[in-house]
Amino acid sequence: MALKLYGVSDGPPSLSVRQALKWLNIPFELINVDFGKGEHMTPKYAQMNPQKEIPVLDDDGFFLGESNAILQYICDKFKPTSELYPQDPKLRAIVNHRLCFNLSTYYANISAYTMAPIFFDYERTDLGLKKVKMALDVFETYLSKLGTSHVACDHLTIADFPLFNSTMTLEAIGFDFSKYTKIYNWYINFKKNYPELWKISEDAMKEIQHFASNPPDLRNLNHPIHPIRKVN
Ligand SMILES: N[C@@H](CCC(=O)N[C@@H](CS)C(=O)NCC(=O)O)C(=O)O
């Protein structure tokens, strides 16, 4: 049975998985999950992913959430010799480290500042900005220390995708990160060198920008955590 990916069109974790599947030429069916309608919060969805988060991969009834785990699984299962997820233990460790860094720090800090105030009733705060700058500083340091063209080595790996998509949300809100020269150059080069992968992120960025100017009406979402903005 064809691989299925339950994804949301403007969600960075979903974009990263789509980019890996595209790069690896793995056929899959993309099932759009309507975040605004709370399709990811239904009991049926929770059967697939008890975290009620998007994306979820369905490999013939094997359900996997957490985009990092999905990225690792699709490489291991379908393209085990691909350079996208190297076998060399040290190189693989750096890839895994950068995936963890994105999940725990980079995306966590950046999305709270870029995405959350677009979709929910949050303000951008000075503390939030400090956290973004801290994340950028650390990422800049990692890139400087390695001195490679990509985030883990001198070629594309699965670690590039999530870090790229987190950074894309900064561009989406017009946040100038050009003084982080290593990040900036890596980001620009990704766009230039992988236009078909950038297209996936670019379409999402346009959606995010649309929502930034036209806040979505999520009053029917009944979200268990996030405060819903009042829309006139
Ligand atoms: N750590 C998860 C995060 C996934 C995630 O947060 N996805 C968002 C959409 S971009 C979501 O489903 N949020 C659920 C909610 O806010 O209700 C991953 O990398 O897959």
PDBQT file of the ligand as one rigid body, heavy atoms in Angstrom, charges set to zero:
ROOT
HETATM    1  N1  LIG A 301       7.572  17.654  17.462  1.00  0.00    +0.000 N 
HETATM    2  C1  LIG A 301       6.532  17.524  16.475  1.00  0.00    +0.000 C 
HETATM    3  C2  LIG A 301       5.791  18.836  16.390  1.00  0.00    +0.000 C 
HETATM    4  C3  LIG A 301       4.630  18.777  15.425  1.00  0.00    +0.000 C 
HETATM    5  C4  LIG A 301       3.728  19.978  15.593  1.00  0.00    +0.000 C 
HETATM    6  O1  LIG A 301       3.788  20.718  16.566  1.00  0.00    +0.000 OA
HETATM    7  N2  LIG A 301       2.880  20.192  14.625  1.00  0.00    +0.000 N 
HETATM    8  C5  LIG A 301       1.888  21.233  14.769  1.00  0.00    +0.000 C 
HETATM    9  C6  LIG A 301       1.472  21.732  13.414  1.00  0.00    +0.000 C 
HETATM   10  S1  LIG A 301       2.807  22.529  12.618  1.00  0.00    +0.000 SA
HETATM   11  C7  LIG A 301       0.697  20.652  15.454  1.00  0.00    +0.000 C 
HETATM   12  O2  LIG A 301       0.235  19.604  15.054  1.00  0.00    +0.000 OA
HETATM   13  N3  LIG A 301       0.210  21.277  16.529  1.00  0.00    +0.000 N 
HETATM   14  C8  LIG A 301      -0.929  20.781  17.228  1.00  0.00    +0.000 C 
HETATM   15  C9  LIG A 301      -1.696  21.860  17.914  1.00  0.00    +0.000 C 
HETATM   16  O3  LIG A 301      -1.162  22.950  18.124  1.00  0.00    +0.000 OA
HETATM   17  O4  LIG A 301      -2.857  21.607  18.237  1.00  0.00    +0.000 OA
HETATM   18  C10 LIG A 301       7.121  17.139  15.133  1.00  0.00    +0.000 C 
HETATM   19  O5  LIG A 301       8.255  17.533  14.851  1.00  0.00    +0.000 OA
HETATM   20  O6  LIG A 301       6.455  16.420  14.367  1.00  0.00    +0.000 OA
ENDROOT
TORSDOF 0
